[in-house]
Amino acid sequence: MIWLYRVLFPPAMLLASPYYLMRMRRRGGYRTGFSQRFGATKIPSKRAGVKRVWLQAVSVGEMLAIAPLLEALKADPSVEVYLTTTTSTGYALARERYAGLVSGLGYFPLDWWLFSGRAWRCIAPDLVIITEGERWPEHIHQAELRGVPVLAVNARLSDRSFRRMMRIRGLAGSLLRGITHVLAGSDMDARRFRELGFSAGKITITGNIKLDVTIPLISEAEKTMLRRELGFGDEPVLLGSSTWPGEEAALIEVFKAIRGGGGAARLLLVPRHAERRAEVEVLLKASGLSYHFRSRGLATTPVDVAVGDTTGELRRLTQLATVVFVGKSLPPHHEGQTPVEAAALGKPVVFGPALSNFKVIARELCKTGATRSVADAEGLKIAIQELWADSTARECMAAAAQAWHRANQGAVGRTLAVIREELRSGGVR
């Protein structure tokens, strides 16, 4: 089946290239290391007696989640990590935070046999780790050819991915058979992998490592400074976290309704993709509200709306929030961005009707009373206005969110135990 994939990959890549090239141009930062996408990887030869782990984390969210794994592996002198990512934002974050924890950093090669094989010959890993929804057939096949184990950590299958893969179950099973161990993020994910044909012996439920990430807290003085930098005073802040098209407009209407009802508020928008800043600015100009974009430096005057169009600051900005709306969740969107960080920070969270990428987490948070799910933009307006007027309800939601977070930690330790066992049982290549 791998040959069918290899034959179909080039025409599929050509058809998709205009879209991806345009997106890369909008986001910027892709010139650095561009040849690495074609397998031109540069990394020092392995040291004698040291095992090399090739860890792939697609973008910012995954990069933030793997921090404790990298720190633990760095403490072992018999292991080194070569880290790859797919996006320019993920690469920038990795360079900033992990340069001292890895032996090398690069872009993941396009998943075609010439490019993938070229990178594999250079990197020569002893263990491959792929994160979350990363399942690249050629990459996995190259590992299988060389007898290198592949661990899928924090592995999940969204509703859409599961439906698609079940339609081609036989083909998917053939292409993914090189995954030697699936470390599932939840019971539901484990069940779905079994339905795809993975044996129970290849699946371990470790939980979601994102729940173990420690978020550095900023002091009250730092919060005050950050507010001033955004152009905010001391009013409560409504945060739109990782918003998608249509959701900024809905939040502007919510914000106006709060203000219209006599409530004090500021609106903080953090679009999932910073390159949408021009689109967001059109909305803000039409709204008549004053605004400031974080990427343009420090605000010089007070504003109604601040836009966090920078990379890697969402966790700091979330600490200013009174209520958080989690994006990519209002119709027509349904996949959802992660609510974990906001919950861990004890923030009341509101999201749309279906977070299919975080179905189990969303269901648990709703069950504990830590979050509210709404059907549409009108429901969002009603829910947030109610919370804005009820500090007791906000406090109860915050306490429930933090209790849920504490009860669901431990995934990193379980994941590291499997990684270390795999490293112990395998030979140095």
Secondary structure, 3 states (H helix, E strand, C coil): CHHHHHHHHHHHHHHHHHHHHHHHHHHCCCCCCHHHHHCCCCCCCCCCCCEEEEEECCCHHHHHHCHHHHHHHHCCCCEEEEEEECCHHHHHHHHHHHCCCCCEEEECCCCCHHHHHHHHHHHCCCEEEEECCCCCHHHHHHHHHHCCCEEEEEECCCHHHHHHHHHCHHHHHHHCCCCCEEEECCHHHHHHHHHCCCCHHHEEECCCHHHHCCCCCCCHHHHHHHHHHHCCCCCCEEEEEEECCCHHHHHHHHHHHHHHCCCCCEEEEEECCHHHHHHHHHHHHHHCCCEEEHHHCCCCCCCCEEECCCCCCHHHHHCCCCEEEECCCCCCCCCCCCCHHHHHCCCCEEECCCCHHHHHHHHHHHHHCCEEECCCHHHHHHHHHHHHCCHHHHHHHHHHHHHHHHHCCCHHHHHHHHHHHHHHHCCCC
